[in-house]
Amino acid sequence: MKERMDQSSSRIYVERTLAIIKPDAIHESEKIEDVILKSEFTILQHKPHNPCVWLADWLVKNNPNKPQICDVEEAE
């Protein structure tokens, strides 16, 4: 029981600190949770031989903050 309270108070402390340092961090954490959940389901579907390397590659390919680069001809 005490351990659960310690974890809860630690989480509250972290959330409050993040709210001061970077107010939009709470909303970003929800986006991060979505990406992590999607990656976990994908790992379970593919069952790669080396899940850590596979996850790293998957995160690079599926980064929601990855800049979209288009050809100059398309932009005109």
Secondary structure, DSSP 8 states (H G I E B T S, - for coil): -HHHHHHHHHHHHHHHHHHHH-TTHHHHHHHHHHHHHHHHHHHHHH--SSHHHHHHHHHHHT-TT------HHHH-
